[in-house]
């Protein structure tokens, strides 16, 4: 056995011994330890010095080695920050439950990201490896993003633009480090602290938090059933603009998160007319573009030649959570301000990530991958929705989404969603509570289920947990739902 391994063995035994001794206890002499472990004096000294370095024992010249007295950890005084920082921006720093990291044992229906089985894992790994060996690993990319990637985003949007429309070009695109950063930049660039921003309710928790973090006052407008989908009422939207004097309206026209509902073409046209009439901006978050399960998405931005729509498109969910690449498509002074914010905030987006993302989405394999992914998502959606309809009270599923990754459930009257979510978590099921998705209060009681996470074979177990925990909240609540 080598000297180093022998000293390590001796040190391990001495650690266990020291752990059971009171502070100040004397450690046997080197000679005693040599005899005890049948080791050389040098090997024993190495072991003892390891314990000294770790602070477990201390050597006192002429006296010996002793178990070190535990020193109380220094307690920092951070109270000064309370006055220095002032009050917290109202809910501005809230982080949603979707970012929880679950253990392997629980059933995870809370996340916002598809599982590896639904992603082009091998293509991403190969693209990243090639990008790391290319000049993009060394060169500084343009502040607005690689020209080829900006062209790809512009062409994607141009393909959906009517022949008589004004198709965007690469010059209209700014590459961003993910959709969340894109929203933050847009809100900071086009709004000022204290300004109002109108938002659909319910809506994406990350957008709500980003707006508040930017110092904007969120004005909620309800999203109501309309034309087979759901949208804000144009009359209510116009009243909100007039009342709040807002210049920003944030929305998810397609497969909104969390409800999964979409605007009809009629709704989109009427809403865009209201935005134009108030000389305002519609921030269109097309997060679910790649997750259209019934028909292709036609963004509202394709009907806007005059720069009223600021279009946000992310690749992070459909390519890889590690490839945080998104784009903002805007025109005129709006684009200029957004680009300035991007430069001030982070100078530019990693060239390696941009190069890898471009390789994945411009590959001939990308469209076949999207078709396979959508088939799998459709199967998962139908399986989970079928179980909800079978095992939970009628009316629990608010709508069958035509895209996206989520089901939006309404709980029985009297069942408080946060307490219900906590009960499900104790039973081994993670879901997302409704209040996170509302700029104001949840007027009823909702939860969100994500069907793109791991192990769809456990969907039935998950819905049975939902049913069992719902029963524990009382028959009165169930009866209230049955009577709706």
N, C-alpha and C positions, 0 to 999 in steps of 0.2 A: 504494500500500500504506500502511496506517495506521501511525502510529508504534509502537503497541502490538504489531502483528503483526511489524513489522520488528525490534523489540527482542527479541521472542520467538524469531525466526529466528536472530538473532545469539547469544542465550543458548544455544540448542540446540547450535550449532556449537562455542561455547566449552566447553560441558559435555563434548562428545566429546573435545575437545582436552585439557582439564584431566585427564580420566580417564587419559590416557596419559603424564602428566608426573609426575616425582617431587615429593614435598613440598618446598616452598621455591622451586620454579621461579618465575621472574619472568613475569608476564603482560604482553604488549605495552602500551604507553601508550595513553591515550585517543586521542591524535593518530594513532598508528599504526593503531589499530582503525578510526578514522573513514575513513582512506584505504583500508584493506583492504576494508571492507564498503560503502564509498560511502554512508555514513549520517551523520546529524547527530551532533554531540557529545552532545546530550541523549538520543538513541536509544541510543547506545553506553553511556552512563552507566546508563540503565535496565537494560540487559542485564547489566552488571557487577554492579549492585546486587542483581539477582536471584540471582546466584551467591554473593554475600556472604551474603544471607539464608539460603541453603541450606547455608551452611557449607563450600562448596567452595573458596572463595578468601577471603583477608583483605586489607584495605587498610591500608597503613602510611603515615601522613602523611609527605610529603617523601621517601618511598622508592619507593612504587609499590604494585602489587597482586601478591600471591604465592599460589601454590597452598598451601592450608592443610594443615598437618601433621595427619594423622589422630589423633584423641585416643582412647585406649582407653576403651571403654564402662565406665561405673562398674559394678562388680560388687557386687550386693547380698549381704549376709550373711543368709541365711534359715535358717541352721542352728538358731537359737534356737527355731524353731517345733517342732522334733522333740521337745524335752523339754516344751514348753508344751502341746502337743496330746496327747501320749501315744500309746499304741498304736492302730492302726487297728481299728475294729470289724470283727470277722471277716467279710470279704467284703461288708460292709454297703453300701459305695459302688460296688459293681460295676455297670458299665453294659453291657448286652447288645449283641451284634453286630448286632441288628436295627436299631440306630440309626445304623449306618454310612451315609454319603452316597456312593453309587457314582458313578463317571464314566459317561458315556453309552455307552461301548464295552462295558462288562461286562454280563453277564446277571445281573440282580438277583432272586434267589429267596430273599433273606434277610430282607426288610423285614417289618414288622408292620402296614403300612398299605396299603389298596387304592389302586390307581392312579386318576388323575382320571377315566378312562373309566368307572369303576364308581361314581362319586360324583355327587351332584346339584350340579354345579359352578355352573351358571347360577343355580339357585335360591339357593345360598349367597351368591353375589356380590350378587344383588339384595337379599336379606334383610339383608346387612351394610350395604349402601348405605342402605337405608331406616332401619335401626336407628341409623345414624350421624346421621341427620337428625331423629331423634325425641328425646323427652325422656330416653330411656335413655342417650343420650350425655352427659347432664348430671346426672341424678339418681343418688343413692345407692340401690341396691336393698336390700331387706330382707336381713339377714344369712343367713337360711335359703334365700333365693332368691325369684324372682318367683312370686307366688301362682299365676299361670296356668301357669307351667312346672312347678311342683311338682304342680299338679293333673293335668297331662298325664302325668307319670311315675306318679302314683298310679293314674290310670285305666287306663294300660297294664297295670299289675300286677293291678288289680281285674278286668279282663276275663278273666284266666286263673284267677281265684280261684273255687273251687266255690261253688255257691249257699249251702251251709251254712257256708262259711268266713267269716273276718273280713277283709273287704277293707280295704286301707290307704286313708288319706285324705291330702290335701295336708299336713296337720299332722304326718304321719310322715316327710316327705321333707326332706332337706337337699341343696341343689344344691352341687356341687363343681366345681373347675376341672380336670376330667378324671379318668379312672379311677385313674391312678397316685396322684394327690393324695388321692382318696377312700380308697384302701387305706391310705396313710400315716396319714391322720387316724383311720381305724378302729383300726389297730394301736396308735397312740399313746394313743387314748382308752380302749380296752378292755383294754389290757395295760400292764404296768409293766416297766421294765428288769429283766431277769433272769427274767421269766416265760417259760413255754414256750408255743409256738404249734404246733399240729399242722398239717402240710401234706401234700397228696398229692405223691407222687413218681413220675414227673416232674411239674413244675408250672411256673407262670409265673415267669420269672426276675425280673421287676419286683416281684412280691409277695415273693419270697425276699429280695431286696435291701432292700425297704421294712421287712420285719419285723426284719431284722438291724440296719438303721439305727435302728430304734426300740428297740434293745437287747433284743429277744426272742430266745429260744433256739428254733431251728427243729427240730421233731421230725418226721422224714419217715415217712410210711406209704405203702407201695407201692400203686399203682393197678393192679389186676389185671383180666383179662378176666372179664366177668360178664354173663350174660343178653343176649348180643348186643352189649354195650357194654363198659364197664370202670368199675370203682369200687373204693374201698377196701373191704376186708373188715370188716364191722361188728364182728366179734370182735377183729380186730387194732386197730381204732379204739378200742374199749373198753379194751383193754390199754394202748394208748398214753395214753389219758386217765388211767388209774389210775397208770401208771408215772411220768408227767410232771407230774400234777396241773394240766394245762393247762385253761384256760377258753376257749380260742379254737381253732377248726378252720377253716382257709381251704381253699376248694375251688372248682373250676369244674365244676359238675354237667353242663353242656351244652357239647359241642364244646370240650373242654379244650384249652388251649394248653400244650404243643405237639402232643399226640397226636391231637386231633380226636375222641376218644371221649366218650361220654355215659353218664350213669347211667340205668338203667332205673327205672321208677316203683317197682318193688319195692325196688331198691337205695336209692332216695331215702327211702322210708318207713322202712326199717330203719336207715339212717344217722341220720335225724332222731330216731328213738327213742333211739339211743345218746347223741346230743347232749343231748336232754332229760333222760335219766337222770343225766347228769353235770352238770346245771345249767350248761351251757356255751353258747357262741355258735357258730353256723355262719356264717362270712362267705362268702356266696354271690356269686361274681363271675360275673355274667351278661354277659360281654364280647361273646359271639357271638349275642346275642338277635336281631339283625337279619340274621344270616348263617345262619339255619336253612335247610338245603337240602332236607330230606326231609319234615319235619313241624314244626308250630309248637312253640315252646318253652313248657313249663309250669314256671316256676321253683319251686324247693322252698319259697320264701317263701310261696307261695299256700296251703300246707298248714300254716302255722304261725301260730296266733292269739295265741301267748303271748310273742312277742318273742325267741325263740331264734335266729331267722335275721336277720342283718343283710345286706340285699340291696344289691348295687352294680351299677349299670347305667350304661354310658357311651354317648354319642352320637358321640364323636370319630372312631371308625373308619368309621362309616356315614354321617356328615354331612360332616366335613372335618377334617383334622389341625389346621387353624387354629382350629376352633371347639371348644375344649377345655371341654366341658360334660358332666358326669355327675351322678348322684344317688345318695345313700345313703338307703335306706328302713329305718328302725329305730323301735323303740317304747320308751317308758318312759325310765328313767335312761340307757340306752345312747344314745338319740337326743340327750338333753340334753348328754351328755359329748362326743359327736361334734360337735354344733353349737358348743360352747364351744371345742373345738380349732380348728374352722374359723375362728371369729372371731379367736382369738388368732394363728393362723397367717397369715391374710390378710384379715381383716375381712369381705369379701364377694367374690362373683364378679362380674366385669364385666357390667354391665347390657346393654351392647351385644351381647355374645356370647349372653347368655341370650335377649334379644329375637329375635336372628337365628335361634338354634336353634329357638325356639318357632315362629317363622313357618314354617321349613322342615318340621318334623315334623307340624305341625297343618294343613298345606296339603292340599287334595284330591289333589295330585300325589304326595304322599309314598308312599302305598301302591302305586300303579302303579310308582313308581321302585323300591321294594323288590322287587317281582316281577321287574322287568327285571334288576336287579342280581343277584338270586339265580339267575336263568336263566343269566346270563353266568358267575357263579361256578361253577355246576354244570358248565357246559361246560368251563371251565378245569380244574376238579378232575378230571373224567373224562379229559380229554386228557392231563394230566400223569401221572395215575395209570396210564393205559393205557401210556404210554411207559416208565414205571418197570417195570411188569410185563413189557413186551416186551424191554427192553434191559438190565435189571439182573437179577441172580440171583433165582430164586424165593424168596419169603419176605422180600424187602427191604422192601416196603411192609407196615407192621404192621397197618393197617386202612384201609378206605375211610371217611373221615369223613362224618358225616351233617350237618355244619355247620362253620362256621369258615372259616379261610383257609389251612390248612396240611396238609401230608403229613408223617408221621413215619416215617423209614426206619431200619431196623436194618442196620448194616454187618456184613460177614463177621467171624467170630471172628479176632482178631489185628490188625484194622485200627483204629488209634487215631484217633478222630474229629477231634481238633484238628489233627493232622498232615494228615489227609485234607482237611479244610476249607481249610487253608492251600495245599495242592497245587491244589485246585479254583480258589482265588482267583488263583493264578499263571496258571492256564489261562483266566481270564476269567469265572469263575462264582462268585458269592457265595451261600453258604448258611450256615445257623446250626449251630454245633457242639452236640452233645448235652449236654456237661457243664454248660452254662449253665442248663439246665432242671431240674437235680437239686439238692435241698438237701444231698445227700451225693454220693457217687461215682456215676457212670453205671455200673451193674452189667454192661452189655453194651457197646455202642458205637452211638450214634445220631447222626443229623443231621435237621434240619428244613428243609423246602422250603415256601415261601409261593407260592401260585398266583394271588395277587391283584395282583402287581406288573406292571411294564410289559412289553409285547410278548410275548404268548403264542405268537406265531409262532416264537419262539426256544426253545420248550420242548424240541423234539427235539434241537437243538444242545446245550442244557443237559444233557439226560440222557445224551447221547453223551459229554460231558465227564465226567460222573459215572462212566460205564462205563469210559472210557479210564483215568482216574486210579485207579479201583479195581483195574484189571488191573495197574497199576504197583506196587501194594502186594503183589503176589505171588499165585500160583495157590493157595498153601496156604490163604489166607484164604477164597478163593472156594469151595474144596472144603469148608471147614468149614461155610459157609452152605448148600451144596447138601445136606449130610448132615443138617441140622437137620429 
